[in-house]
Amino acid sequence: MYPPRFDYLAPTSLEEVVAALGERDGDAKLMAGGQSLIPLLKLRITSPSAIVDLARVPGLDGLEEHDGGLRIGALVRHRDAERSELCRGRFGLFGSAARQVADPLVRNRGTICGSLAHADPQGDWGSVLLAARGEVTAHGPSGTRTIPADELLAGPFTTTLAADEVIAAVRVPDPGPRAGGAYLKLERKVGDFATAAVAVQVSLENGHVGQVGIGLTGVGPQNLRATAAEDAFRGSEAGDDAIKAAARLAAEAAEPQSDNRGTAEYKRNVIRVFTERGLHAAVAAAKGEEGSR
Amino acid sequence: MTELAAPATGAALHRVAVTVNGRPREADVEARLLLVHFIRQTLGLTGTHVGCDTTSCGACTVLVDGLPVKSCTMLAVQAGGAELTTVEGLAEGGALHPVQQAFHEEHGLQCGFCTPGMMLTSVALLADNPSPSDEEIRWALSGQICRCTGYQNIVKAVQHAAQAMREA
């Protein structure tokens, strides 16, 4: 399969990227690693007049601690997060998710920010960002703005980014010293889309649950946040009953559809079980217990 | 040569300069040319196979700056400036690479179609982790499909190569 013809632009600054997108008036696509875009081109699902390659823009590949949180540049690949010491412990959710994205070869090319911009409802990073209360830094013609995770995703393969905006980085706030997370994903085989998955992030304060985030993958038109489950769990002592109750509420927040990966009922049950396991793992990690990651 | 190796009249061309198996190579290509077609058709290195063509099977795996990637899911223009290794770059001076020797000795292939990709990923794995567990080998190869072997002998072959390379 051959992609359709397009103009290839490889600017060397974010300003030039934004200008190139603006000149094409919505008919250009950005490319970082290309692991979602190139398959779409080959299948002729999209035929942009131009592709703007981010790869030659310097300074976008940083994965670093920033104000106690994380900053993930536009060209940070899944592999980088998978292997980063930073993506463990308090930020273990990121390492846990990175290991489960697509397959090892795709992870060597694909980027976290590119995956977010692609906004596949079965994509992993949207749920991670929701659970971690992250935000993206978007560059556009009138400067930089910050988009919280809750406002980024607008539907299947749709974000609130303007056609001439580019995600320069993801920022994740400081979760506090006693924090942990986990990503649990069910897939039929490595590299298949998620049947269902759950991202969980928990911070403990004085033995009680302070911050909690629960993001759901593959069970709605976009990644969903299980708000009622979070509200119920926050302030609890993170005991078994509180975890079970939160897991039930997360399952209720899911909007799964029956397909060849399973029935809606089955997927809802997976969400419940994975939320329960995820909360146990996240709480154990926040307490610094053995065996957590 | 296909129509893509000889670009259509009027199509914009981009100069792609890469190092392939240690040799500098360059060509003017259309932006839409996939890396796998650049390797097979423009450079004439047909050891890299096209399998599923949908990022699933990994038969087209090559090393880009030492990391295995699916060359059907990368544009040739994205590889500009990179060092590529294809299966043709493994043997040196007529002597098989230890990974090739191990696939031969452990019968790590039947039809051989997936083998170039399997071997290149194995080379990258062993460069990073000289003593992998069976599970780590399966994990590293999990983006690639073999329809013949059931993977048993592939894992054995990688272990065999790991041992040979440690003892070398």
Interface residues (C-beta under 8 A of the other chain):
Chain A: M1 Y2 P3 P4 R5 F6 D7 Y8 A10 G34 Q35 I38 P39 L41 K42 L43 I51 D53 A55 R79 A102 D103 P104 L105 V106 N108 R109 V190 G191
Chain B: L4 A11 A12 H14 E30 A31 R32 L34 H37 D53 T54 T55 S56 G58 T61 V64 L67 P68 V69 K70 C72 T73 M74 L75 V77 Q78 T121 W139 A140 S142 G143 Q144
